[in-house]
């Protein structure tokens, strides 16, 4: 029922990743969602970067193009919840939470493209990583077990990171070099 941002990095040095991310006001808690794992390489690890309750309002990944598209997305989400056996009251609360998160001015997030670019640059430079990536999803279940279809996009070297992160899509692992 909330957005969460996951860092993808080719390292299992949790302490080093966490130190860099904490300097940028983010967390780095190892997770292993099987749906994300399907699009990762063997050496890549997932780190939940969320500090606090959620990442609703993040600048990453466009939420929707029009109010109609948003309502259509909510209707599909409600139908999916009904198929899973959720009660009407629980569905109504989840949809209302989603509307509140969406209504936050300017997305309401406490992040910025500049924050993410700085964090990714520091990870690359300090940990000598050849690349890193980000993943954003609106979860309606457990972050580490929710099943969904994820994709992967490797941004061509030379594309400005600002442009790459601005074009990040939900449910897409976006790798920058």
ZILINCOR-V229086 format. One line per field, one symbol per residue. ss: DSSP state (@ for helix, = for strand, . for the rest). psi: psi as a letter, one per 20 degrees, with the letter a starting at -180 (. if undefined). burial: + if it has 9 or more other ideal C-beta (glycine too) atoms within 8 Angstrom, else -. A space follows every 50 residues. Layout:
# ZILINCOR-V229086
ss: ???
psi: ???
burial: ???
This chain:
# ZILINCOR-V229086
ss: .========....@@@@@@@@@@.....===..@@@@.......====.. ................@@@@@@@@@@@@@@@@@....@@@@@@@@@@@@@ @@@.@@@.....@@@@@@@@@@@@@@@....========........... ====......@@@@@@.....=====.
psi: jrqqppppqlqjnggggggghhhjjrrmpprmphhghhjqrhiqqpppjp pbgakpjqiqoqgqhrhghghgghgggggggghijqqggggggghggggg hhippkhjrjrrhgghggghggggghjlpirrrqppqoqjbphiipproq rppoppphpphggghhjpqqkpoopq.
burial: -++++++++++--+-+++-+++-+-+++-++-+-+++--+---+++++++ ---+++++-++--+----++--++--++-+++---+---++--++-+++- ++-+--+-+-+-+-++++++++++--+-+-+++++++-++--+--+---+ +++-+-----+--++--++-++++++-
